[in-house]
Amino acid sequence: MVNVVRAALVQATWTGDTESMIAKHEEHAREAAGQGAKVIGFQEVFNAPYFCQVQEPEHYRWAEPVPEGPTVTRMRELARETGMVIVVPVFEVEQSGFYYNTAAVIDADGTYLGKYRKHHIPQVKGFWEKYYFKPGNLGWPVFETAVGKVGVYICYDRHFPEGWRQLGLNGAQIVYNPSATHRGLSSHLWQLEQPAAAVANEYFVAAINRVGQEEYGDNDFYGTSYFVDPRGQFVGEPASDKDEELLVRDLDFGLIEEVRQQWAFYRDRRPDAYEGLVQP
């Protein structure tokens, strides 16, 4: 049976305020829906600048509850309007002093399905995230959506293969990886790691990067967002390295089963031999 999912992602430039940033993403989502997309994902903390270039308490103002906060509430309305599954990365406050780098997953009828909290938190120049975020504590959820089984892994997480594998073991067919990474730091890794993860775990990956420079630092976010299939091949061309862009691609989920039968990586795993991997 043919199982082609038309999927979308957005790489965006920062507008200068939350209201216009959300409005811009709403318009991209409507355009994607007009092209027939059934699922869309946005970049890391999509409704804010990448404030982690600095360590200043004023930036806690970007945080909001999930799912009760205004952004996720608005995205639920957008999902109902467009009939799309939406992956919504935001700065979450759970309670006073408890902050997370989070992505909410909303089904095509506007139902809030749950959230993923970023596990691996960097603390290096230009990426001072430990100042703001606690490590994620919700495991590796995979959400049953109208388009299939959707997982999320956020930015710096992508350097750690363990989470990619757990998402595969939990049944993911596509993993959205919202990111904010700049040209001088890891651009040579950008087109290596996510395709390798897609191959090793035999699912689709949507790799999303911010684009442009913002007022809180020198990071030059280089875009080049893309979809990659379970064979590690790009689905269409990656996005621009300089300009905002909406990508819409057809993903043949039937390829997942084909590859898993052909390469049989899950069959040949040796979890009985991996105990040392999780020792401190």
C-alpha positions in Angstrom: 0.0 0.0 0.0 1.3 3.4 -0.9 1.8 5.6 2.1 3.1 9.0 0.9 3.1 11.8 3.5 3.5 15.4 2.3 5.6 17.0 4.9 6.8 20.6 5.5 9.3 22.5 7.5 10.1 26.2 8.0 13.5 27.9 8.4 12.9 31.5 9.4 14.7 34.8 10.1 13.9 36.5 13.4 11.4 39.4 12.9 12.2 41.3 16.2 9.0 40.4 18.2 7.0 37.3 19.1 3.7 38.4 17.5 5.1 38.9 14.1 7.2 35.8 14.3 4.2 33.6 15.1 2.1 35.4 12.4 4.8 34.7 9.9 4.8 31.0 10.8 1.1 30.8 10.5 1.3 32.1 7.0 3.9 29.6 6.1 1.7 26.9 7.6 -1.3 28.0 5.5 0.9 28.0 2.4 2.1 24.5 3.2 -1.5 23.3 3.7 -2.4 24.9 0.4 0.3 22.7 -1.2 -1.2 19.6 0.4 1.1 19.2 3.4 -0.2 17.2 6.3 2.6 17.8 8.9 4.9 20.8 9.5 7.7 21.6 12.0 9.3 24.8 13.1 12.8 25.7 14.3 14.1 25.7 17.8 12.3 28.2 20.1 10.6 29.4 16.9 8.6 32.3 18.5 11.7 34.0 20.0 15.3 34.9 19.0 18.0 32.5 19.9 18.7 34.3 23.2 21.1 31.7 24.4 24.0 33.6 22.7 24.0 35.6 26.0 23.3 34.8 29.7 20.9 37.5 30.8 17.9 37.0 33.2 15.7 39.3 30.9 15.4 36.4 28.5 13.3 34.3 30.9 10.5 36.5 29.6 10.2 34.3 26.5 9.1 31.3 28.5 5.5 30.1 28.7 3.6 27.0 29.9 3.0 24.0 27.7 0.3 23.4 26.6 -1.6 26.1 28.4 0.5 29.0 27.1 -0.5 31.4 24.4 1.7 30.0 21.6 0.7 26.4 21.9 -2.9 27.4 22.3 -2.7 29.4 19.1 -0.9 26.6 17.3 -3.7 24.2 18.3 -6.1 26.6 16.5 -3.9 26.6 13.5 -3.8 22.8 13.4 -7.6 22.7 13.4 -7.7 25.3 10.7 -5.2 23.7 8.3 -5.7 20.0 9.2 -2.0 19.6 9.7 0.1 18.0 12.5 2.4 20.7 13.9 5.7 20.4 15.8 6.0 23.5 18.0 9.3 24.2 19.7 9.1 26.8 22.5 10.8 27.9 25.8 8.8 26.2 28.5 8.3 27.2 32.1 6.8 24.4 34.2 6.9 26.2 37.5 9.1 28.9 39.1 12.8 27.8 38.4 11.8 24.9 36.2 12.6 25.8 32.5 12.9 23.5 29.5 13.7 23.6 25.8 10.6 21.9 24.6 8.6 21.0 21.5 4.8 20.4 21.7 3.2 18.0 19.2 -0.3 18.8 18.0 -2.5 16.5 16.0 -4.3 17.5 12.8 -7.5 18.1 14.7 -5.9 20.5 17.2 -5.4 17.8 19.9 -2.4 18.4 22.1 -0.6 15.0 22.1 2.3 15.8 24.4 5.8 17.3 24.4 9.4 16.4 24.2 12.0 18.2 26.4 15.6 18.5 25.1 17.9 16.1 26.9 21.4 17.4 26.1 22.0 21.0 27.1 25.1 22.7 25.7 27.2 25.3 27.6 29.7 26.7 25.2 30.4 30.1 23.6 27.3 31.3 21.8 25.2 28.5 23.1 24.8 29.2 26.9 21.8 26.9 27.3 22.5 25.6 30.8 21.9 29.1 32.1 18.2 28.8 30.9 17.2 25.1 30.6 17.0 22.0 32.8 17.8 18.7 31.0 14.7 17.0 29.7 13.0 14.4 31.9 10.1 13.0 29.7 12.1 10.3 27.9 11.8 9.8 24.2 8.1 9.9 23.3 6.8 9.0 19.9 3.4 10.5 19.1 0.6 8.7 17.2 -0.6 11.4 14.7 -2.8 11.6 11.7 0.2 11.1 9.5 2.0 8.4 11.5 4.4 8.1 14.3 6.3 11.4 14.9 9.3 11.9 17.2 11.3 15.0 18.2 15.0 15.5 18.9 16.2 19.1 19.5 19.4 20.7 18.1 22.4 19.6 20.3 20.7 16.3 20.9 21.6 15.3 17.4 25.2 14.7 18.4 24.1 11.9 20.7 23.2 8.6 18.9 21.4 7.1 21.9 18.3 9.2 21.6 18.0 8.7 17.9 18.0 5.0 18.5 15.5 5.1 21.3 13.1 7.1 19.1 13.5 4.3 16.5 12.9 1.6 19.1 9.8 3.5 20.2 8.4 3.3 16.6 9.2 6.7 15.0 8.6 7.0 11.3 9.8 10.6 11.1 11.8 12.6 13.6 11.8 16.4 13.5 15.0 18.0 14.6 14.5 21.7 15.2 17.9 23.5 15.6 19.8 26.7 15.9 23.4 26.1 14.7 25.8 28.6 13.2 28.2 28.5 10.3 31.6 28.4 12.0 30.8 25.8 14.6 29.3 22.7 13.0 28.3 23.3 9.4 30.5 20.4 8.3 28.5 18.1 10.6 25.1 19.3 9.5 24.8 17.1 6.4 26.5 14.2 8.1 24.8 13.5 11.4 21.1 13.5 10.5 21.5 11.4 7.4 23.6 9.0 9.4 20.9 8.9 12.1 18.3 8.3 9.4 20.3 5.3 8.0 21.2 3.8 11.4 17.6 4.0 12.7 15.8 3.5 9.3 13.3 6.4 9.5 12.9 9.9 8.0 14.5 13.0 9.6 13.4 16.6 9.1 16.5 18.7 10.0 15.5 22.4 10.6 18.0 25.2 11.2 17.5 28.9 11.8 18.8 31.3 9.2 20.5 34.8 9.4 22.0 36.8 12.2 20.2 38.1 15.3 20.7 40.9 17.7 22.0 38.9 20.7 25.3 37.6 19.2 27.5 36.9 16.2 26.1 33.4 15.4 25.4 33.1 11.6 22.6 30.6 11.3 23.1 28.9 8.0 19.7 27.3 7.2 20.2 24.5 4.7 17.2 22.6 6.3 16.3 19.4 4.6 14.4 16.1 4.7 16.4 12.9 4.5 15.1 9.4 3.9 16.0 6.0 5.6 18.7 5.4 3.0 20.4 8.7 4.0 19.4 10.4 0.7 18.0 14.0 0.6 14.4 14.3 -0.4 14.7 17.1 -2.9 17.3 19.9 -2.4 18.1 21.4 1.0 16.9 24.9 1.6 19.0 28.1 1.1 21.9 28.9 3.4 21.0 32.6 3.5 17.2 33.0 3.1 14.0 32.1 4.8 12.3 29.2 3.2 9.4 26.8 3.4 10.2 23.2 2.2 7.4 20.8 1.2 8.4 17.3 0.3 6.6 14.0 -0.4 7.9 11.2 1.9 7.2 7.6 1.0 6.8 5.9 4.4 6.7 2.6 2.6 10.4 3.0 2.2 10.8 2.5 6.0 9.7 -1.1 5.9 11.5 -1.8 2.7 14.8 -0.6 4.2 14.2 -2.4 7.5 13.7 -5.7 5.6 16.7 -5.1 3.4 19.3 -3.9 5.9 17.8 -5.6 9.0 19.6 -3.4 11.5 17.0 -3.8 14.2 17.2 -7.6 13.8 20.9 -7.6 14.3 21.1 -5.3 17.3 22.9 -6.7 20.4 21.4 -5.0 23.4 22.7 -7.8 25.6 26.2 -6.6 24.7 25.7 -2.9 25.3 25.6 -2.6 29.1 28.8 -0.5 29.2 27.3 2.2 27.1 25.1 3.4 29.9 27.7 3.2 32.7 28.7 6.7 34.1 
